Amino acid sequence: MDSQEPMHRDLRRLAGGTLDLIVVGGGLHGACIAWDATLRGLRVALIERDDFGAATSANSLRIVHGGLRYLARGDLRRMRESIRERSALLRIAPTLVQPLPVLVPTTGHGTHGRLALAAALRLNDLCSPNRNHGLDAAHHVPDGRLVSLEECRRLFPAFPSEGASGGALWHDARLTHPERLALAFVRAAARRGALVANHCALQRVLTDGGTVQGVAAADRLGTGNVEIHGRAVVVAAGPWTASLSGADPARLPHAFALNLVVGRRLADVAAGVRAATRAADDPVIGGRRFLFLAPQERTTLLGTWYAPADGRSEAELVARGAAALLEEFRTACPALELDAGDIAGYQWGWLPLKAGRERGRPDALADRPRVLEHRVGGGVSNMLSVEGVKFTTARSVAENVTDRVMAALGRAPVPCGTAEARLDEGDLLEAPLDARVRRAVRDEMAVRLSDVLRRTSPGPHAEADDLVVVAGLAAAELGWTDQRKDAEIDAVKRGMRTPGSVPEPVA
């Protein structure tokens, strides 16, 4: 099909016939699974209760890590996997994933000294001889190198030079628009025949004789319920996966993760600095974690602060985490001279903990995705649930899940092609605003103002500048009354993660 083939939201199509696979959850992992399964010849449906890529997938530091941090643990397998997946994303989505220089200070003569980091950079390069396979020159990942203090200050004027002998510089990758990357996988699947629907919520899984038969779902826009029949079901709904797949969420705990959005660009590189926070105040990571500053087009992301929920509301966690993370950056990088007035917004989500399912502290972040075949635990056959832990490896997790689905359905193995099949998004964000809005509504299944903004704004919180203008354009396309347009604007303002829009915690 043509790369410009539109997506149409028609839930009646979901009810026709029996599909091979139903994917519940349209974040990055669910979108990748739908694309992989469709590319291998399965008949697929994908439903998402909100909008594609709208929740956890949209709220990250936007860094595709190549796995250098795994060297310190001696985990070369995971390092090579991360390198491979970073290259895959650069190759298949070059307009949405770009090389990103990363700078950290070199200090002392131990593991953070120049000699140790030079060796780490060299080993990283030796372990990735094929990292530029299939990449155009603009997306090549160069060798890492040591740099002088002078170059550190040029790349990052507020570089914390006290006690530093210089810096170590390497390249990872940056997600320019995570929401559009998730949408690109959905669009690719739809072009190959997958049936997709946003704002369509799972109600229950349909079974018969201990085997999955499909799902019952509800249209959250009010057109009614639908039964979708399928031979296999995968639930890939991020932190909601456990509750949707029938597990006890209390047995699969999560940590709250928060990033801050600074309303200006602070550097030309991503920079990592050590937090001074002790383990008592940083129970999830265990203290002395790396803080990262990630430049965007017009803003900078600062992250990440982690905490167990401990019964606190999201508003309480945001307030506490924002103050703590800001102070950590002020201490680690005083030349930034940050204060609360610099904060333009927040990003947050929930990440799984080890919880006894992996080696290490139960209250530490999980390192490996959770993939469960429910029949193994005495549950229904042909049902899987998956929760990923990293944006970087979502494609490879989807490959593993699709392999299992093919086996469960008794299908002959088909090689995975998602590491090479390009997602042709072109220069969609370069078009005039009115053209972007028209495309979002007519071709990309945008039905709410928040959907339109997610498809047309290239950076976090950029939608605030154009909110009224975009609302007017969307209203004209969707036939909204003035009352409906105002209601959509109010809904977006309530959902915007900016100071003043997040409720203050109750004392």
C-alpha positions as CSV (number, residue, x, y, z in Angstrom):
1,M,0.0,0.0,0.0
2,D,1.0,3.6,-0.4
3,S,2.9,5.2,2.5
4,Q,0.2,7.8,2.8
5,E,-2.7,5.3,3.2
6,P,-5.0,6.9,5.8
7,M,-6.1,5.2,9.0
8,H,-9.9,5.3,9.6
9,R,-11.4,4.7,13.0
10,D,-14.3,2.2,12.4
11,L,-14.9,-0.1,15.3
12,R,-17.4,-2.2,13.3
13,R,-14.5,-3.6,11.3
14,L,-13.1,-5.1,14.5
15,A,-16.2,-7.3,14.9
16,G,-15.9,-9.0,11.6
17,G,-14.5,-12.6,11.5
18,T,-11.9,-14.2,13.7
19,L,-8.4,-12.7,13.8
20,D,-5.1,-14.4,14.7
21,L,-4.0,-11.9,17.3
22,I,-5.5,-9.1,19.4
23,V,-3.0,-6.7,21.0
24,V,-4.3,-4.7,23.9
25,G,-2.3,-1.5,24.5
26,G,-1.1,1.0,21.9
27,G,2.1,2.2,23.6
28,L,5.5,1.5,22.0
29,H,5.6,-2.2,23.0
30,G,2.0,-2.9,21.8
31,A,2.6,-1.0,18.6
32,C,5.8,-2.9,17.9
33,I,4.1,-6.3,18.5
34,A,1.2,-5.4,16.2
35,W,3.7,-4.3,13.4
36,D,5.9,-7.4,13.8
37,A,2.9,-9.8,13.9
38,T,1.3,-8.1,10.8
39,L,4.6,-8.2,8.9
40,R,4.8,-12.0,9.6
41,G,1.4,-12.5,8.0
42,L,-0.9,-12.7,11.0
43,R,-4.3,-11.0,11.0
44,V,-4.1,-8.5,13.8
45,A,-6.2,-6.0,15.8
46,L,-4.7,-3.4,18.1
47,I,-6.8,-1.5,20.6
48,E,-5.8,1.4,22.9
49,R,-7.9,2.8,25.7
50,D,-6.5,6.4,25.2
51,D,-4.4,7.4,22.2
52,F,-1.4,5.6,20.6
53,G,1.8,6.4,22.5
54,A,0.1,8.7,24.9
55,A,1.1,7.5,28.4
56,T,4.4,5.9,29.6
57,S,5.8,5.8,26.0
58,A,5.5,9.6,25.8
59,N,7.2,10.4,29.1
60,S,10.8,9.5,29.0
61,L,14.2,11.3,28.7
62,R,14.0,10.4,25.0
63,I,17.5,8.9,25.1
64,V,18.1,5.5,23.3
65,H,20.9,4.1,25.5
66,G,23.5,2.0,23.8
67,G,24.3,0.0,26.9
68,L,27.6,1.5,28.0
69,R,26.4,1.5,31.6
70,Y,26.2,-2.3,31.4
71,L,30.0,-2.5,31.1
72,A,30.4,-1.7,34.8
73,R,28.3,-4.7,35.6
74,G,30.1,-6.9,33.2
75,D,26.9,-7.6,31.3
76,L,28.2,-7.7,27.8
77,R,25.1,-9.5,26.5
78,R,22.8,-6.7,27.4
79,M,25.3,-4.1,26.2
80,R,25.4,-5.8,22.8
81,E,21.6,-6.0,22.7
82,S,21.2,-2.3,23.5
83,I,23.8,-1.4,20.8
84,R,22.0,-3.6,18.2
85,E,18.6,-2.0,19.1
86,R,19.9,1.5,19.0
87,S,21.2,0.9,15.5
88,A,17.9,-0.7,14.5
89,L,15.9,2.4,15.6
90,L,18.4,4.7,13.8
91,R,18.0,2.6,10.7
92,I,14.2,2.1,10.5
93,A,13.2,5.5,11.8
94,P,15.9,8.1,10.8
95,T,13.5,11.0,10.8
96,L,12.4,10.3,14.4
97,V,15.7,8.9,15.9
98,Q,19.0,10.8,15.7
99,P,22.5,10.4,17.0
100,L,23.0,12.1,20.4
101,P,26.4,13.0,21.9
102,V,26.6,12.2,25.6
103,L,29.2,13.8,27.9
104,V,30.2,12.8,31.5
105,P,33.0,14.3,33.6
106,T,36.2,12.3,34.2
107,T,37.3,12.5,37.8
108,G,40.0,11.0,40.0
109,H,42.0,7.9,39.1
110,G,39.4,5.2,39.8
111,T,36.5,3.9,37.8
112,H,35.5,7.5,36.9
113,G,39.0,8.5,35.9
114,R,40.3,9.1,32.4
115,L,42.2,5.8,32.1
116,A,39.2,3.7,33.1
117,L,36.7,5.6,30.9
118,A,39.1,5.5,28.0
119,A,39.2,1.7,28.3
120,A,35.4,1.6,28.6
121,L,34.9,3.7,25.5
122,R,37.4,1.5,23.6
123,L,35.7,-1.7,24.7
124,N,32.3,-0.3,23.8
125,D,33.6,0.5,20.2
126,L,35.1,-3.0,19.9
127,C,31.8,-4.6,20.9
128,S,29.9,-2.7,18.2
129,P,31.8,-3.1,14.9
130,N,28.5,-3.3,13.0
131,R,26.7,-0.4,14.7
132,N,26.6,1.6,11.5
133,H,25.2,-1.2,9.3
134,G,22.6,0.3,7.0
135,L,22.8,3.8,8.4
136,D,23.3,6.9,6.2
137,A,26.3,9.0,7.0
138,A,24.2,11.5,9.0
139,H,23.1,8.8,11.4
140,H,26.5,7.1,12.0
141,V,27.6,6.5,15.6
142,P,31.2,7.6,15.9
143,D,33.8,6.2,18.2
144,G,33.8,7.5,21.8
145,R,36.7,9.7,22.9
146,L,38.1,11.6,25.8
147,V,37.8,15.4,25.7
148,S,39.5,18.3,27.4
149,L,38.0,20.6,30.0
150,E,37.9,23.3,27.4
151,E,35.8,21.2,25.0
152,C,33.6,20.1,27.8
153,R,32.8,23.8,28.6
154,R,32.2,24.5,24.9
155,L,29.7,21.6,24.6
156,F,28.1,22.3,27.9
157,P,28.8,25.8,29.3
158,A,27.6,24.8,32.8
159,F,29.8,21.7,32.9
160,P,30.6,20.8,36.5
161,S,34.4,21.2,36.2
162,E,35.3,21.2,39.9
163,G,37.4,18.1,40.5
164,A,37.1,17.1,36.8
165,S,40.1,16.3,34.6
166,G,38.0,16.6,31.4
167,G,35.2,14.4,30.0
168,A,34.3,11.2,28.2
169,L,32.2,11.7,25.1
170,W,30.2,9.0,23.2
171,H,27.1,8.8,21.1
172,D,23.7,7.3,21.8
173,A,20.5,8.3,20.1
174,R,17.7,10.8,20.7
175,L,14.0,10.2,20.1
176,T,12.8,13.4,18.5
177,H,9.1,12.6,19.0
178,P,8.3,9.3,20.9
179,E,4.6,9.6,20.3
180,R,5.1,9.7,16.6
181,L,7.4,6.8,16.7
182,A,4.7,4.7,18.4
183,L,2.2,6.0,15.8
184,A,4.6,5.1,13.0
185,F,4.6,1.4,14.1
186,V,0.8,1.6,14.3
187,R,0.5,3.2,10.9
188,A,2.9,0.6,9.4
189,A,0.7,-2.2,10.8
190,A,-2.5,-0.6,9.5
191,R,-1.0,-0.2,6.0
192,R,-0.4,-4.0,6.0
193,G,-4.0,-4.7,7.0
194,A,-4.1,-4.5,10.8
195,L,-7.3,-3.2,12.4
196,V,-6.5,-0.5,14.9
197,A,-8.6,1.7,17.2
198,N,-7.7,4.3,19.8
199,H,-10.0,5.3,22.6
200,C,-11.2,1.6,22.7
201,A,-10.9,0.1,26.2
202,L,-10.6,-3.6,27.1
203,Q,-13.6,-4.8,29.3
204,R,-12.8,-8.5,29.6
205,V,-11.0,-11.3,27.9
206,L,-13.3,-13.9,26.2
207,T,-12.5,-17.5,26.9
208,D,-14.0,-20.9,26.2
209,G,-12.7,-24.2,27.6
210,G,-9.6,-22.6,29.0
211,T,-8.6,-21.0,25.6
212,V,-8.7,-17.4,24.5
213,Q,-11.5,-16.5,22.1
214,G,-11.1,-12.7,21.9
215,V,-11.9,-9.6,23.9
216,A,-14.9,-7.5,24.7
217,A,-14.1,-3.8,24.4
218,A,-15.9,-0.4,24.8
219,D,-15.7,2.6,22.7
220,R,-14.8,5.5,25.1
221,L,-16.2,8.0,22.6
222,G,-19.7,6.6,23.2
223,T,-20.6,4.5,20.2
224,G,-21.1,1.3,22.2
225,N,-19.4,-2.0,22.9
226,V,-17.8,-4.5,20.5
227,E,-16.6,-8.1,20.7
228,I,-13.4,-8.8,18.8
229,H,-12.8,-12.5,18.1
230,G,-9.2,-13.8,17.9
231,R,-7.1,-16.9,18.5
232,A,-4.5,-15.2,20.7
233,V,-4.4,-12.1,22.9
234,V,-1.4,-10.1,24.1
235,V,-1.8,-7.5,26.8
236,A,0.9,-4.9,26.5
237,A,-0.5,-2.0,28.6
238,G,2.5,-0.8,30.6
239,P,1.8,-0.4,34.3
240,W,-1.8,-1.4,33.7
241,T,-0.9,-4.8,32.2
242,A,-1.3,-6.8,35.5
243,S,-4.8,-5.5,36.3
244,L,-6.0,-6.0,32.7
245,S,-4.6,-9.5,32.4
246,G,-6.2,-10.7,35.7
247,A,-3.1,-10.6,37.9
248,D,-2.9,-9.0,41.3
249,P,-1.2,-5.6,40.8
250,A,0.1,-5.6,44.4
251,R,2.3,-8.6,43.5
252,L,3.8,-6.6,40.6
253,P,4.9,-3.3,42.3
254,H,6.1,-0.2,40.5
255,A,8.2,2.8,41.2
256,F,7.2,6.4,40.3
257,A,9.6,8.0,37.8
258,L,9.7,11.8,37.2
259,N,11.5,14.1,34.8
260,L,11.5,17.9,34.7
261,V,11.1,20.0,31.6
262,V,13.2,23.2,31.6
263,G,11.8,25.9,29.2
264,R,15.1,26.5,27.4
265,R,17.9,24.5,25.8
266,L,20.8,24.2,28.2
267,A,23.4,22.3,26.1
268,D,24.2,20.9,22.8
269,V,24.9,17.5,24.3
270,A,23.3,15.2,26.8
271,A,25.2,15.3,30.0
272,G,25.4,12.9,32.9
273,V,26.4,13.9,36.4
274,R,26.4,12.0,39.7
275,A,23.8,12.8,42.3
276,A,25.1,13.2,45.8
277,T,21.9,11.6,47.2
278,R,22.4,8.8,49.6
279,A,20.6,5.4,49.5
280,A,18.3,6.5,52.3
281,D,16.9,9.2,50.1
282,D,17.1,7.2,46.9
283,P,15.7,3.7,47.8
284,V,14.9,2.6,44.3
285,I,18.4,3.2,42.8
286,G,20.4,2.9,46.0
287,G,22.1,6.3,45.9
288,R,24.7,8.1,43.8
289,R,22.7,7.5,40.6
290,F,23.5,9.3,37.3
291,L,21.4,12.4,36.6
292,F,20.9,13.2,32.9
293,L,20.3,16.4,31.1
294,A,18.8,15.8,27.6
295,P,18.5,18.7,25.1
296,Q,15.4,19.0,23.0
297,E,14.6,21.5,20.2
298,R,13.6,24.3,22.5
299,T,13.7,22.7,25.9
300,T,15.8,20.5,28.1
301,L,14.7,17.3,30.0
302,L,16.2,16.7,33.5
303,G,15.9,13.2,35.0
304,T,15.3,11.0,36.6
305,W,13.8,10.9,40.2
306,Y,12.4,7.6,41.4
307,A,10.4,6.7,44.5
308,P,8.1,3.9,45.7
309,A,4.4,5.0,45.8
310,D,3.9,4.2,49.5
311,G,0.3,5.2,49.2
312,R,1.0,8.8,48.0
313,S,-1.0,10.4,45.2
314,E,0.6,11.4,41.9
315,A,0.2,15.0,42.9
316,E,2.2,14.4,46.1
317,L,4.9,12.5,44.3
318,V,5.2,15.1,41.6
319,A,5.6,17.9,44.2
320,R,8.1,16.0,46.3
321,G,10.0,14.7,43.3
322,A,10.2,18.0,41.5
323,A,11.7,19.7,44.6
324,A,14.2,16.9,45.2
325,L,15.3,16.5,41.6
326,L,15.7,20.3,41.2
327,E,17.9,20.4,44.3
328,E,19.9,17.4,43.1
329,F,20.8,19.2,39.8
330,R,21.5,22.5,41.7
331,T,24.0,20.6,43.8
332,A,25.6,18.5,41.0
333,C,25.7,21.3,38.5
334,P,25.5,24.7,40.3
335,A,26.5,26.7,37.2
336,L,23.1,26.0,35.7
337,E,21.6,28.3,38.4
338,L,18.3,26.6,38.2
339,D,15.3,27.5,40.3
340,A,11.6,26.6,40.4
341,G,10.7,29.3,37.9
342,D,12.7,27.4,35.2
343,I,10.4,24.4,35.3
344,A,8.0,24.4,32.4
345,G,6.5,21.0,32.9
346,Y,6.8,17.5,34.2
347,Q,6.9,14.0,32.8
348,W,6.1,11.0,34.9
349,G,5.2,7.3,34.6
350,W,5.4,4.0,36.5
351,L,8.3,1.5,36.1
352,P,8.3,-2.1,37.3
353,L,10.4,-3.2,40.2
354,K,12.4,-6.5,40.5
355,A,10.1,-7.7,43.3
356,G,11.8,-11.0,43.7
357,R,11.5,-11.9,40.0
358,E,15.1,-11.0,39.3
359,R,18.3,-11.1,41.2
360,G,19.0,-8.0,43.3
361,R,17.1,-5.8,45.6
362,P,13.3,-6.3,45.4
363,D,12.8,-2.6,45.5
364,A,15.2,-1.8,42.6
365,L,14.1,-1.2,39.0
366,A,13.5,-4.3,36.9
367,D,16.2,-4.9,34.3
368,R,14.3,-7.3,32.2
369,P,10.9,-7.2,30.6
370,R,8.1,-9.3,32.1
371,V,6.7,-11.7,29.5
372,L,4.1,-14.2,30.8
373,E,2.4,-17.0,28.9
374,H,-0.7,-17.5,31.0
375,R,-1.1,-21.2,30.3
376,V,2.2,-21.8,32.1
377,G,0.7,-20.6,35.4
378,G,-2.5,-22.6,34.9
379,G,-4.3,-19.8,33.1
380,V,-5.9,-19.6,29.7
381,S,-4.1,-20.8,26.6
382,N,-3.0,-18.4,23.8
383,M,-2.8,-15.4,26.1
384,L,0.4,-13.5,26.9
385,S,1.1,-10.3,28.9
386,V,4.2,-8.2,28.5
387,E,5.6,-5.2,30.3
388,G,8.8,-3.7,29.0
389,V,11.4,-1.8,31.0
390,K,13.2,0.2,28.3
391,F,12.2,2.2,25.2
392,T,15.5,1.1,23.6
393,T,14.7,-2.7,23.5
394,A,10.9,-2.5,22.7
395,R,11.4,-3.8,19.2
396,S,13.4,-6.9,20.3
397,V,10.8,-7.6,23.1
398,A,8.1,-7.5,20.4
399,E,10.1,-10.0,18.4
400,N,10.3,-12.4,21.3
401,V,6.6,-12.0,22.0
402,T,5.6,-12.5,18.4
403,D,7.8,-15.7,18.2
404,R,5.8,-17.0,21.1
405,V,2.5,-16.1,19.5
406,M,3.4,-17.9,16.3
407,A,4.4,-21.0,18.3
408,A,1.1,-20.9,20.3
409,L,-0.9,-20.7,17.1
410,G,1.0,-23.6,15.6
411,R,2.4,-21.4,12.8
412,A,5.6,-22.2,11.0
413,P,8.4,-19.8,12.1
414,V,8.7,-16.7,10.0
415,P,11.8,-14.5,10.3
416,C,11.3,-11.2,12.0
417,G,11.8,-8.2,9.6
418,T,11.3,-5.2,11.9
419,A,15.0,-4.5,12.4
420,E,15.2,-3.6,8.7
421,A,11.8,-2.6,7.5
422,R,11.8,1.2,7.4
423,L,9.0,3.3,8.9
424,D,8.5,6.0,6.3
425,E,7.4,9.1,8.2
426,G,9.1,11.6,5.9
427,D,9.1,15.1,7.1
428,L,5.6,15.1,8.5
429,L,6.5,17.7,11.2
430,E,7.9,20.1,8.7
431,A,4.6,20.8,7.0
432,P,2.6,24.0,7.8
433,L,0.5,23.7,11.0
434,D,-2.9,23.6,9.1
435,A,-1.6,20.8,6.9
436,R,-0.4,18.8,10.0
437,V,-3.8,19.2,11.7
438,R,-5.7,18.1,8.5
439,R,-3.4,15.1,8.2
440,A,-3.9,14.2,11.9
441,V,-7.7,14.2,11.6
442,R,-8.1,12.8,8.1
443,D,-5.3,10.2,8.0
444,E,-4.1,9.5,11.5
445,M,-7.2,8.8,13.6
446,A,-7.0,12.0,15.7
447,V,-10.5,12.5,17.3
448,R,-9.7,14.6,20.4
449,L,-7.7,17.8,20.6
450,S,-5.1,16.0,22.7
451,D,-4.7,13.5,19.8
452,V,-4.1,16.3,17.4
453,L,-1.6,18.0,19.6
454,R,0.3,14.8,20.1
455,R,0.7,14.4,16.3
456,T,1.5,18.0,15.4
457,S,3.8,19.3,18.3
458,P,7.4,18.2,18.0
459,G,8.5,18.6,21.7
460,P,7.3,18.3,25.2
461,H,4.7,21.0,26.2
462,A,5.1,22.8,22.8
463,E,1.4,22.4,22.5
464,A,0.8,25.2,25.0
465,D,2.0,27.9,22.5
466,D,-0.5,26.8,19.8
467,L,-3.3,25.4,21.8
468,V,-6.1,27.9,20.7
469,V,-4.9,27.9,17.1
470,V,-4.8,24.1,16.8
471,A,-8.2,23.9,18.5
472,G,-9.7,26.1,15.9
473,L,-8.2,24.1,13.1
474,A,-9.3,20.8,14.6
475,A,-12.8,22.2,15.2
476,A,-13.1,23.0,11.6
477,E,-12.0,19.6,10.5
478,L,-14.1,17.7,13.1
479,G,-17.2,19.8,13.0
480,W,-17.1,20.9,16.6
481,T,-19.4,23.5,18.0
482,D,-17.8,26.4,20.0
483,Q,-19.0,24.7,23.2
484,R,-17.3,21.4,22.2
485,K,-14.1,23.2,21.2
486,D,-14.0,25.0,24.6
487,A,-14.5,21.7,26.3
488,E,-11.6,20.1,24.4
489,I,-9.3,23.0,25.3
490,D,-10.3,22.7,29.0
491,A,-9.6,19.0,28.9
492,V,-6.2,19.6,27.5
493,K,-5.4,22.3,30.0
494,R,-6.4,19.9,32.9
495,G,-4.1,17.2,31.4
496,M,-1.1,19.4,30.7
497,R,1.7,18.5,33.0
498,T,2.8,22.1,33.8
499,P,3.2,24.0,37.0
500,G,-0.3,25.1,38.1
501,S,-2.1,22.4,36.1
502,V,-1.0,19.6,38.5
503,P,-3.1,19.8,41.6
504,E,-1.2,20.8,44.8
505,P,-1.0,17.9,47.3
506,V,-3.5,18.1,50.1
507,A,-1.7,18.8,53.4
